[in-house]
C-alpha cells in the first residue's frame, strides 16, 4: 500500500511539472513583449524628434512673424492657409519646377526661398494681376505665404518701394556709402544688389556716364540696374593738335596729348575733335561696354600759315623741325602749331628757338651774331714795358698775354726812344702763340736848347754892322 501511494504521488508530481514550465514561459514572453513595445515607443519618439530637427534645419522659420500688413500698415485678416507676410527684395528667380524666388527681408536682412505655385496670385504695384514673367530680380515685393509649405499666395510689386529710372550722373560715394541723385542723398550697404545685363556687378565699377535705375525703400537703395554702361575712346596721333577738345554727346574733354582713354556711354557715338590748328573733325564710333575704341587722327586737316624770316647774313641755312628748307622770298608755308627753327652760318653763332604759328602770317627778324673764337698769345719785347695795342686798342705793357679773336690782327708795340713795331697776324688754331719783338732804338741828333745863345769860335764874336735900310720906294723901282 505504501508503495502504491508513493507511485501515485510521483505520478502527480510528474504531471504538475509541465504546468509549471508553461506558466514560466508565458511570464518570459510577456516581459519580452513589454520590452519590445517600450523599445518601439522610444524608437518612434527618437525618429519623430530627429524628423522635427531635420525639418527645422531644412526649412527656415518665418522671416517675419505676425500677420501681414497693407500699404497703410493695417493688419490683414488672413483667410485660408497663408499666414505669413514679408516685405523683401528678390535676389534670385528659379524657373525650374517648382518655380521659386529667393528674397532678402528688408527688416531682418535674412534670406528665404519661397515657392511660386499655380495658385499664386501675382500683382503689380497697383493691385492688377500680371504674369509672373513681369517679376524680376531687384524688385521689392510684398509676399503672403504659408509658413509650413513655403508656398506663396500673393506676390505683389510693393507700392511702398520707390524707383528712380534712367538716371545719369549719379554720384556714388563709396567711402561714405551714399548715393546722390540730384539733391536727394540715399544710403546703400553690402546688401545692395547691383546688376549689369542680369549679372552681379561691383558698385565700384559704376561710372558717371552710366545710366542707372534704382529701387529703394525709405532712405536706402536696395538694388541698382545699369541700363546703359560705358566704354572708352583712346586717340592716337593726336600730339600735333594744339589746344584740342573732344565732344561726345553733351560731354566735352580737353587735352588730347598723352592722356589716357576717355570714358563715354556705350553705343554709337558722334565724336567731334577740334583744335586751334586743325579743321573740325567728325567721326562716328561704336563703343562697346567695358572696351576701348581707337580713333586715329592721322588724317586730320591742319590749318596753315606763312612764316617770313628776315636774316641779316645772306646764305644762311634754315632748318625747321630738323629738315633743311629753301626760303621763297624769305617765306615758307607751315602748319599751325609749334615748330623748331634753326639758322646756321659759318662764322656765326647758331640761332635756335621754338616758334608758335597761330595765325595766317608771322614775321621773324633774325640777327646772327659772329661766333667769337679766342686764342691766347704772348707778346714779349726787348726792352720790356712797351705799350701793346691790338687793333688800335691798348692792352697793356709787355710782356703780356693777349686773348685775340681768330682772323687778321694788327699788333703794335710802342716805347719811347724806339721805333714802333707793327706786327700783322692771321690767328687760327695753327698760328704761333708766342712772339718776341726786338725794338730798334731811334737815331735822333741832340739839339741845344732854343733859349741859349750859340757858342761862336774865337774871332767870330765881333760885333757886325747892321744891314742898311733900303727905302720902300727904291725897292718898288727895282721891281
C-alpha positions in Angstrom: 0.0 0.0 0.0 2.8 2.3 0.9 4.5 1.6 -2.5 1.3 2.3 -4.4 0.9 5.6 -2.5 4.4 6.7 -3.4 3.9 5.8 -7.1 0.7 7.7 -7.0 2.4 10.8 -5.5 5.3 10.5 -8.0 2.7 10.4 -10.9 1.0 13.6 -9.5 4.3 15.3 -9.2 5.4 14.5 -12.7 2.0 15.7 -14.1 2.4 19.1 -12.2 5.9 19.9 -13.7 4.8 20.7 -17.3 2.2 23.1 -16.0 4.7 25.0 -14.0 7.1 25.2 -17.0 4.2 26.6 -19.2 3.5 29.3 -16.7 7.2 30.3 -16.5 7.3 30.5 -20.4 4.3 32.7 -20.5 5.8 35.1 -18.0 9.0 35.3 -20.1 7.1 36.0 -23.3 5.0 38.8 -21.6 8.2 40.5 -20.4 9.7 40.4 -23.9 6.6 42.0 -25.4 6.6 44.7 -22.9 10.3 45.4 -23.6 9.6 45.4 -27.4 6.7 47.8 -27.0 8.7 50.2 -24.8 11.6 50.0 -27.3 9.3 50.7 -30.2 7.8 53.7 -28.4 11.3 55.1 -27.7 12.4 54.5 -31.3 9.3 56.3 -32.6 9.9 59.2 -30.3 13.6 59.4 -31.4 12.6 59.3 -35.1 10.0 62.0 -34.6 12.4 64.1 -32.8 15.1 63.7 -35.5 12.5 64.4 -38.2 11.4 67.6 -36.5 15.0 68.7 -36.1 15.8 67.9 -39.7 12.7 69.7 -40.9 13.6 72.8 -38.9 17.2 72.7 -40.4 16.0 72.3 -44.0 13.1 74.8 -43.8 14.0 78.2 -42.2 11.5 79.7 -39.8 9.3 82.5 -41.0 11.2 85.6 -41.9 8.8 88.0 -40.3 6.3 86.6 -37.9 2.8 88.1 -37.3 0.0 89.0 -39.7 0.7 90.7 -43.0 0.4 94.5 -43.4 -1.2 96.5 -46.1 0.4 99.7 -47.6 -1.3 101.6 -44.8 0.3 99.2 -42.2 -3.1 97.9 -41.1 -3.3 94.2 -40.2 -4.8 92.0 -42.8 -7.3 89.4 -41.6 -5.9 86.3 -43.2 -8.2 83.8 -44.8 -7.1 80.4 -45.9 -3.7 78.9 -45.2 -1.4 81.9 -46.0 -0.4 83.1 -42.5 2.9 84.8 -43.1 3.9 88.1 -44.7 7.2 89.7 -45.7 8.5 92.8 -47.4 11.6 91.8 -49.3 13.8 92.2 -52.4 14.1 89.5 -54.9 17.7 88.3 -55.3 17.1 85.2 -57.5 14.4 83.6 -59.5 14.3 79.9 -60.4 12.1 78.9 -63.3 12.7 75.2 -62.7 9.7 73.1 -61.4 8.6 74.1 -58.9 9.2 77.8 -59.6 10.7 79.7 -56.7 12.1 83.0 -55.7 14.8 83.9 -53.2 14.3 87.1 -51.2 16.1 89.1 -48.6 13.8 90.6 -45.9 14.3 94.3 -45.7 13.7 94.4 -42.0 15.8 91.5 -40.7 18.2 91.1 -43.6 17.6 87.3 -43.7 17.1 85.3 -46.9 14.4 82.8 -47.7 13.3 80.7 -50.6 9.6 80.6 -51.4 7.6 78.6 -53.9 5.5 80.0 -56.7 2.6 77.7 -57.5 -0.3 77.6 -59.9 -2.4 79.2 -57.2 0.0 82.1 -56.6 -1.7 85.5 -57.4 0.9 87.8 -59.0 0.1 91.5 -58.9 1.7 94.8 -59.9 2.0 97.7 -57.5 -1.5 98.9 -58.4 -3.1 95.5 -57.5 -3.8 94.3 -61.1 -3.0 90.7 -61.9 0.1 90.3 -64.1 2.2 87.4 -65.5 4.9 86.1 -63.3 7.4 87.0 -66.0 6.9 90.6 -65.1 8.6 89.9 -61.7 12.3 90.5 -61.9 15.4 90.3 -59.7 16.0 93.6 -57.8 12.3 94.4 -57.3 10.9 95.0 -53.8 7.7 92.8 -53.3 5.1 92.1 -50.7 4.5 88.4 -50.2 1.8 86.4 -48.3 2.9 82.8 -47.9 2.3 79.6 -45.9 4.9 79.2 -43.2 4.8 75.4 -43.4 4.7 74.7 -47.2 6.6 77.9 -48.1 4.1 78.4 -50.9 3.2 81.9 -52.0 -0.4 83.0 -52.0 0.0 86.6 -53.1 3.1 88.1 -54.7 2.9 91.8 -55.5 5.2 94.6 -56.5 5.3 96.7 -53.4 3.8 100.1 -53.5 5.9 101.1 -50.5 9.1 100.9 -52.6 10.3 103.8 -54.8 12.1 103.8 -58.1 14.4 106.1 -60.0 14.7 105.1 -63.6 17.2 106.1 -66.4 19.2 108.4 -64.2 22.7 109.6 -65.3 25.4 111.4 -63.4 24.6 109.5 -60.3 27.2 110.4 -57.6 28.2 107.3 -55.7 30.5 107.9 -52.6 32.0 104.5 -51.8 33.7 105.7 -48.6 30.5 107.3 -47.2 28.2 104.6 -48.6 25.9 107.2 -50.1 24.3 107.8 -53.5 23.2 111.3 -54.5 20.6 111.7 -57.2 20.2 115.5 -57.7 19.7 117.0 -54.2 18.5 113.7 -52.7 21.0 111.6 -50.8 20.4 107.9 -50.1 22.4 105.2 -48.4 23.5 101.7 -49.5 25.1 98.7 -47.9 26.9 95.5 -48.9 23.4 94.0 -49.2 22.6 96.4 -52.1 22.2 94.4 -55.3 24.0 95.7 -58.5 23.0 94.2 -61.8 24.6 94.7 -65.2 22.8 92.9 -68.0 21.4 90.5 -65.5 24.7 89.6 -63.9 26.0 90.7 -60.5 28.3 93.8 -60.8 30.6 95.7 -58.5 29.3 99.1 -57.4 32.9 100.3 -57.6 32.8 99.9 -61.4 29.9 102.2 -61.9 30.8 105.3 -64.0 29.1 108.7 -64.1 28.5 108.0 -67.8 26.3 105.0 -66.9 22.5 105.3 -67.0 21.0 103.7 -63.9 17.7 102.5 -62.5 17.5 102.4 -58.7 15.0 100.7 -56.4 14.8 101.6 -52.7 12.8 101.6 -49.5 12.7 104.6 -47.2 16.1 106.3 -47.5 18.1 103.2 -48.6 18.9 101.9 -52.1 18.4 98.2 -52.3 19.0 97.5 -56.0 20.8 99.2 -58.9 20.4 98.2 -62.5 22.7 99.5 -65.2 20.6 100.4 -68.2 23.4 101.8 -70.3 27.0 101.2 -69.5 30.2 102.8 -70.6 33.3 102.2 -72.7 36.4 104.1 -73.6 37.9 106.0 -76.6 41.6 106.4 -77.0 43.0 108.9 -79.5 46.3 108.2 -81.4 48.4 110.5 -83.5 47.0 113.4 -81.5 50.2 115.0 -80.4 50.2 117.7 -83.1 46.8 119.0 -82.1 47.1 122.4 -80.3 44.5 123.1 -77.5 42.5 120.1 -78.6 39.0 119.3 -77.4 36.7 116.3 -77.9 32.9 116.4 -77.7 30.9 113.2 -77.2 27.2 113.9 -76.8 26.9 116.6 -74.1 30.4 115.8 -72.6 33.5 117.8 -73.6 37.0 116.6 -72.9 40.2 118.7 -73.1 43.8 117.8 -73.6 44.4 115.0 -76.2 48.2 114.9 -75.9 49.4 112.0 -73.9 46.2 111.5 -71.9 44.6 108.1 -71.3 41.3 106.9 -72.8 38.2 108.9 -72.1 35.1 107.3 -70.7 31.9 107.6 -72.8 28.5 105.9 -72.9 28.2 102.7 -74.8 26.6 102.7 -78.2 27.2 104.6 -81.5 28.7 108.0 -80.6 29.4 111.0 -82.7 32.9 112.2 -81.8 33.8 115.8 -82.7 37.5 116.8 -82.5 38.5 120.5 -82.6 41.8 122.3 -82.1 43.4 125.6 -82.8 45.5 124.3 -85.6 43.1 121.8 -87.3 39.8 121.9 -89.2 36.9 120.4 -87.2 37.0 116.6 -87.4 33.9 114.4 -87.2 33.7 110.6 -86.8 31.1 108.0 -85.6 32.5 105.5 -83.2 30.8 102.3 -82.0 31.6 102.0 -78.2 31.1 98.6 -76.5 30.7 98.3 -72.8 34.0 97.9 -71.0 36.0 98.0 -74.2 38.3 100.7 -75.7 37.8 102.0 -79.2 40.8 103.6 -81.0 40.4 106.8 -83.1 43.3 107.6 -85.4 43.8 111.3 -86.0 46.5 110.9 -88.7 44.1 112.2 -91.4 43.3 115.5 -89.7 43.4 118.5 -91.9 45.8 121.1 -90.4 45.5 124.8 -90.9 48.5 126.6 -92.5 50.1 130.0 -92.2 53.0 131.8 -93.7 56.3 132.4 -91.9 58.7 135.2 -93.1 62.3 135.0 -92.0 64.4 138.2 -92.3 68.1 137.1 -91.8 71.0 139.6 -91.6 73.5 137.1 -93.1 72.8 136.1 -96.7 73.4 132.4 -97.5 72.5 131.2 -94.0 71.0 127.7 -93.9 67.5 127.3 -92.4 66.2 124.2 -90.7 62.6 123.7 -89.5 61.8 120.6 -87.3 65.2 119.3 -88.3 64.6 119.5 -92.1 66.5 121.9 -94.4 64.2 124.2 -96.2 64.6 126.7 -99.1 63.0 130.1 -98.5 61.0 131.5 -101.3 61.5 135.3 -101.0 62.1 134.7 -97.3 58.7 132.9 -97.0 57.7 129.4 -96.0 54.3 127.7 -95.6 53.8 125.8 -92.3 51.0 124.0 -90.4 49.6 125.8 -87.4 51.3 124.7 -84.2 54.8 124.6 -82.6 57.9 124.3 -84.8 61.6 124.3 -84.0 63.6 126.8 -86.0 67.4 126.7 -86.5 69.6 129.1 -88.6 73.2 128.2 -89.3 76.0 130.3 -91.0 79.8 129.8 -90.9 81.5 132.1 -88.5 78.2 133.0 -86.7 76.5 131.7 -83.6 73.8 129.2 -84.5 70.3 130.7 -83.9 67.6 128.4 -82.4 64.1 128.9 -81.0 60.6 127.4 -80.8 58.0 129.3 -82.9 54.3 129.1 -82.4 52.3 129.6 -85.6 48.8 130.5 -84.6 47.8 133.0 -87.4 48.0 133.3 -91.1 51.2 135.4 -91.2 54.2 135.7 -88.8 57.4 137.6 -89.4 60.6 136.9 -87.5 63.8 139.1 -87.8 67.0 137.2 -87.1 70.3 139.0 -86.3 73.1 136.4 -86.4 76.0 137.2 -84.1 79.5 136.4 -85.0 81.0 133.4 -83.5 83.9 134.7 -81.4 86.8 132.2 -81.0 89.7 133.4 -78.9 93.4 132.4 -79.0 95.8 133.4 -76.2 99.2 134.7 -77.5 102.2 136.1 -75.6 103.9 139.3 -76.7 107.4 140.0 -75.4 109.6 142.9 -76.3 113.2 144.0 -75.8 113.4 146.2 -74.0 110.3 145.4 -71.9 107.5 147.6 -70.8 106.5 148.6 -74.3 102.9 149.5 -74.8 101.0 146.8 -76.7 98.0 147.7 -78.9 95.7 145.1 -80.6 93.7 146.5 -83.5 94.3 150.0 -82.1 93.2 149.2 -78.5 95.8 149.5 -75.7 96.1 146.1 -74.0 99.0 146.7 -71.5 102.8 146.7 -71.1 105.0 143.9 -72.4 105.5 141.1 -71.6 101.7 140.4 -71.5 99.4 137.5 -72.6 96.6 138.7 -75.0 93.3 137.0 -75.9 92.5 137.7 -79.5 89.8 136.6 -81.9 90.6 134.3 -84.8 91.3 136.2 -88.0 93.6 139.0 -89.2 95.0 141.0 -86.3 97.3 144.1 -86.0 99.7 144.1 -83.1 101.6 147.5 -82.3 104.4 147.8 -79.8 105.5 151.4 -78.8 108.2 152.5 -76.4 109.7 156.0 -76.1 113.1 156.2 -77.9 112.3 153.2 -80.0 110.8 152.7 -83.4 107.2 151.4 -83.5 106.9 147.7 -84.2 104.0 146.7 -86.4 103.0 143.0 -86.5 100.3 141.7 -88.8 99.0 138.3 -87.8 96.4 135.8 -89.0 95.3 133.9 -85.9 93.8 130.5 -86.1 94.2 127.1 -84.5 97.6 126.6 -86.2 99.2 130.0 -85.7 102.0 130.6 -83.2 101.1 131.5 -79.7 104.3 133.4 -78.7 106.0 136.4 -80.3 109.3 138.2 -79.4 109.8 141.8 -80.7 113.3 143.4 -80.6 112.7 147.1 -80.7 115.1 149.3 -82.7 116.4 152.4 -81.0 115.7 155.7 -82.8 118.8 157.7 -84.3 117.8 161.3 -83.4 120.5 164.2 -83.3 120.7 166.1 -80.0 119.9 169.9 -80.5 120.8 172.6 -78.0 118.1 174.3 -76.2 116.5 177.1 -78.1 116.7 179.7 -75.3 120.6 179.6 -75.2 123.0 181.7 -77.4 125.2 179.7 -79.7 128.8 179.4 -78.9 131.0 181.0 -81.6 134.6 180.2 -82.4 137.2 182.7 -81.4 137.3 185.7 -83.7 133.7 185.2 -84.8 132.2 187.0 -81.8 133.0 190.6 -83.1 130.0 192.9 -83.5 128.8 193.3 -87.0 127.3 196.3 -88.7 123.6 196.3 -89.1 122.2 195.8 -92.6 121.5 199.0 -94.4 117.9 200.0 -94.6 116.5 200.4 -98.2 113.7 202.8 -98.7 110.4 201.2 -99.8 110.1 203.3 -102.9 113.5 202.1 -104.1 112.5 198.5 -103.8 109.4 199.2 -105.8 111.5 200.9 -108.6 113.8 197.9 -108.8 110.9 195.5 -109.4 
